[in-house]
Amino acid sequence: MARLIRHDATGPKEVPPQTKSVWICMCGLSQNLPFCDGSHKLARANEEPGKCYVYDASRKNVVEVQEDH
């Protein structure tokens, strides 16, 4: 079953281990889940506040834009 999952984050979450930080995707658009690949940068630049963006299964293309409720 397909699901529309709301992501409000516009950047990754840092998980700081003892030697090197790990960045976890919080926007849902990474092609390397659960790790951040920088995809949020395009979303942040192209998405308008107050809108809900629906992406295709590849998480690369917007297929629908709705008013945020």
ABEGO torsion letter per residue (X at the ends): XBBBBBBABABBBBBBBAABBBBBBAAGABAAOABBAGAAAAAAAABBBGBBBBBBAAGABBABBBBBX
